[in-house]
């Protein structure tokens, strides 16, 4: 390994789910290059979540160890709670601790209403949302005991509106709520929780049927800019002990990095006696939705204090 930066992970143990290909592979390789012991988790299924193959996880481990790093393969299914528990147990069994969990695994089953049925939703939630929940929960006691941990979840800019992949966007939206809420509980234990929104060409984004990105739509320069390894530096920063960010959503890709935040407009305050009318709402709609002066609350209590600040006492 040739990393010379101060941002190293010597002595740290990282789990990266869905690390056999794409974004997860890039994250795992960078963390290992910087000195982390990495558990490369990947079931090896299709983009739609079917089947299994030990090859992808083992191939990435071979790449890492061939370059002088330390890694082991794990092929448990994070779409099942028992698989998540086994992943963490095997990590602790192999390396004695777990410092970093990068929840990256995902599938993509393109469908909108009415074809997006219960199976489509549940299979998608199993990997993206429940996989993140159960893996993090399994790692949690170890992080609390050692007074240190870094958890990274993966959302999607599909949250801005992705009608042809409704279950995917729904799961990714739920992960924002998970991240923001868990971050509040995590901080007193020395654990920080943040969310990454990648801008890259991945297997889910080019899934068969109704891809939201096709290589035919992008020229060579844009395809090059959307390489998965251009997202990983942000993930590595969020995973590092020097990073003190908590509960944030960061966008990364195409050599550009940004913060994605949730804001609330100043809005309109009614002076009506009694219950404001629907007509009053309609009359002041522009004021209600006008963006200048918006507030970015750090948590629910900060939002409530700000939103209710016009009340006496």
VENTA-V29391 format. One record per run of one state. SS is the DSSP state (H for helix, E for strand, C for the rest). FROM is the first residue (numbers start at 1). LEN is the number of residues. If there is no record, write none. Layout:
# VENTA-V29391
SS_FROM_LEN / SS_FROM_LEN
This chain:
# VENTA-V29391
C_1_12 / E_13_5 / C_18_4 / H_22_12 / C_34_3 / E_37_5 / C_42_13 / H_55_12 / C_67_3 / E_70_5 / C_75_6 / H_81_15 / C_96_4 / E_100_3 / C_103_8 / E_111_1 / C_112_6 / H_118_29 / C_147_2 / E_149_7 / C_156_1 / H_157_4 / C_161_4 / E_165_1 / H_166_24 / C_190_1 / E_191_8 / C_199_5 / H_204_3 / C_207_8 / H_215_3 / C_218_2 / H_220_6 / C_226_3 / H_229_11 / C_240_9 / E_249_5 / C_254_2 / E_256_5 / C_261_3 / E_264_1 / C_265_13 / H_278_6 / C_284_1 / H_285_5 / C_290_5 / E_295_1 / C_296_4 / H_300_8 / C_308_6
